[in-house]
Amino acid sequence: MGDFWVFGYGSLLWRPGFEFVEEHMATLHGKHRALCVHSWVHRGTQERPGLVLGLDHGGSCHGIARRVSGEKRDVVIAYLRERELVTHVYLEKWLKIRLLDGRKVRALTYVVDRKHEQYAPPQPLNELAGTIAGATGKSGANRDYVLNTVKSLNRLGIRDHVLEKLCSQL
């Protein structure tokens, strides 16, 4: 099997956790970045869920595409499945993305399953902030997850006004 691409839009921006041979800014059309997943493991618990990002219906999402060598395919996909599919709130999809240089490629992408019990429909900013402020899971504080994501987006020149405004309330 040949090289493949992975699309990152949340923690995969700042903590990919796998080897890659190149990376590019990329855009995914038809989905947008949203705090739409109740985290029961990494950034919260079932008793006190946190909120993490998912790709939800509509709009578009700017992120990072990383090309993985074909010889690392099985290892990287196994790692991503262990990391992203802990509770199966994400669906693993191969979606078309556009790299900044104009190339269109298919990328391994994790999209929220709106039918899953961990799906969190849109909420007012103050409710998001309240949920995030008090949640912690095995990967740390939910607040740190949001702050790290916004720092990474800013470093990349990607604006997410909702997340930026949310950070001012945390």
Buried (B, 14 or more C-beta within 10 A) or exposed (E): EEBBBBBBBBBBBBBBEBEBEEBBBBBBEEBBBBBBBBBBBBBBBEEBBBBBBBBBEEEEBBBBBBBBBEEBBEEBBEBBBEBBEBBEBBBBBEBEBBBEEEEEBEBBBBBBBEEBEBBBEEBEEEEBBBBBBEBBBEBEBBBBBBBBBBEBBEEBEBEBEBBEEBBEEB
